[in-house]
Amino acid sequence: MTTAPALIKVMIVDDHPLVRVGMATVVNQQPDMTIAAEAEGGPRVVELFRAHRPDVVLMDLRLRGDSGARLTGVIRSEFPDARILMISNYDGDEDIHQALVAGAMGYLFKSVVEDEVVDAIREIHAGRRYLPKGVAARLHENEASARLTRREDEILELLGKGLGNRELGEVLGVSEDTVKTHLKSLFRKLGVSDRAEAVREGMRRGFIHVE
């Protein structure tokens, strides 16, 4: 008598109840999967992971008052073999980069069709990384430009708020000449020539978000 293969145990972490219900419905419809646990974020996520040891975690990147990337890092530090698939509305390169650096094995957009969610779960369960079509090539392309420094990241965020050079200098406690030097480096790394382009590119890559 052959033994039926073990079901893939999936844990869902998302702070929107309707999203959790939708993902749970898709998972439970699969003959080879089952929902092991659900959480909206916080310390409960790690507790549930310890208790249920899911095979794959579907983790929302941006949780209320928390970060899916941070929780991924916490889980992976205790369970190095944990397989986590980051789910997000954001398709910026920096968001994806942060998720992968934290230890996620894949990244999926919430707008994807159901088939892609279950395909991604199976791929990650099998130990393979999963990224949407075109994303891997785009990440590789943007890795050619160096990462932003903490100060460049701050300046880009402030540019998004419309601050001029003098205001930037006052907020950061540096001279206007220093601000100009940082802007020159920032523009070069983003491949842009002015402030408006820098803000647009920063939003596209996920360095800045409009909530």
N, C-alpha and C positions, 0 to 999 in steps of 0.2 A: 504493500500500500504506500503510495507516494505522499509525502507531506507537502501541504500547500506552502508556497513561499511566504515568508513573513511580510506583512504589510509595511510600507514606508510610513513611519510615524512623523507627522508634520505638526509643528507648533507655529501659531500665528501671533505676531506682536504688532498691533496697530491700535491707535487711540480712537479710531472711528468704529463704533459697533457695527454699522451697516457694511463697512469694508470687510470686517472680520467675518460677518455672516456670509457675504458674497464669496470670499475666498474659501471658507469652510465648505460651502455648498459645492464648489468646483472640486475641491479635494475629495470630499466624501463620495462624489459620483464616480471616482476612479476605482477600479477593482483591485488596484495594488497599493492604495493609500488609505490612511485614516488620520483624523485629527487627534493629536495626543494632548494638546493644551492650547489655551488662548490667554493673552494678557494685553493690557493697554499700555504697559511700560513700567518703568521704575524697578525697585529691588525685586518685585514679584517675578520679573522675567527670569532672573538668575535662579530664584527658588524653584520655579516651575521647571526650569531646565534640569536642575539637579534631581528633582522628583521623577520626571518623566523620560529624561534622556532621549529627546526626539532625534530622528535621523536627519531631518532638515528643518531649519527655522526660516519662516518668511518674516523678515524684519522691516518695518517701516523706517525709512531714513530719518524723518522728522517727527518726533513724538512730542506731545504736549509737555514742555518743561524738561525735555531730555533729548538725547540723540541716539539714533539706532547704531551709528558708528561707535559711540562710546560703549553702549551695551554689548555690541559685537566684540569689542576689545576685552571687556570684562569676562564674557563667556569664554572667549578663546584663551585667555590667560589661565583659566581653571581647567578648561576642556580643549586642549590644542587641536583635537580632531573634530570639533564641532563644525557642522556644515551649514553655513548661513547664506541665505539669498536675500539681498537687500531689495526692497520694493520702494519706489518713489515716484512722485509727480515730476521731479526735477531731472533734466537730462544733461545738466552741465558737467563738463569734464572734471571739474574740481570735486563735485559731489561724488562722482563715480570713483575718482582717485582716492578720496578719503575713505569710502566704503571698503575698497579693496585693500588699502593700507591697514585698516582696522582688522582685517581678516576675513571679510566676506568672500565667498567663492563665486558670487555672481551678482548681477545687478539687473533689475527688471523694472520697466515703467508700468505704472498703474493702468495705463491706457491699453496695455497689450490684450490680445485675445486670449480666451481661456486655454486654448491648445498650447500656447507658448508658456503659460504658467506651469502646466503639468509637465511639459517637455523640460523646462528648466529644473523643476524639482527632481526629475529622474536623472538628468545629467549631473547635478550636484551630488545626489545620493550615490552615483557611480564614481564620485571622486573627480569629476571634470569641472572646469570653470565654465560659467555661462555668462555671455554678454550679448545684448541685442545686436542684430546685423548692423555693420557699419561702425559700431562703437569702438571695437577693439582697434580698428585701423585709425580712427580719429584720435584715440588716446595715444597711440604710438606716434602719430604725427605731431601732437602737441607736447610730447615728452622731449622733443627736440629743443623747445624753448625751456629755459631754466624755471624752477619753481619761484613763486613770488616770495620775497622776504616778508617778515612780519610787518615791517614799516610800510612796504609797498602795498600790502594787503589793507592796512589801515587807511592809507591814502586813497586807494581805489574805493573803499567803502564811503569815505568822505566826499569823493568826487561825485558819487551817486546821490549825495545830498545837496549837491550844487555849490560846494564851498570853493572860493577862489584861492589863489596862492597865498595871499596875506592871511586869510582866515585859516588855511591849512597850517601855516607856520605858527599861528597863535595857539591853535588846538594842540599841535604836536610839540610845541616848545622849541621850534627850530627856526632858522633864518629862511627868508624867501629863496635865497640861492640854494640852500640845502633842499628845499622843496622842489626846486627846478631840477636838481640833480636826480632826485628820486623819481620825478615824473619822466625824465628822459629814459631812465632805466626801465620803468614800468611800461612806457610806450613801446620800447624795443622788444621787451619780452612778450607783449601782447600783439605785436605786429601792427600797431596803429600809429596815427600821426597827430591825433588831438584828443582832448578830454572827452568829447561826446562819443567818439569811436571807442575810447577806452572803457567807458561805462557800458556801452552796448556789448563789447566783447567780453567784459567782466561778467555781465548777466548771462551771455551765451555759454560761457565756460563754467558758470556756477560759482564764481568768486563773490558775486553779489546776488541777492534775491529780492524780488518785490513780493512782499507777503500780501 
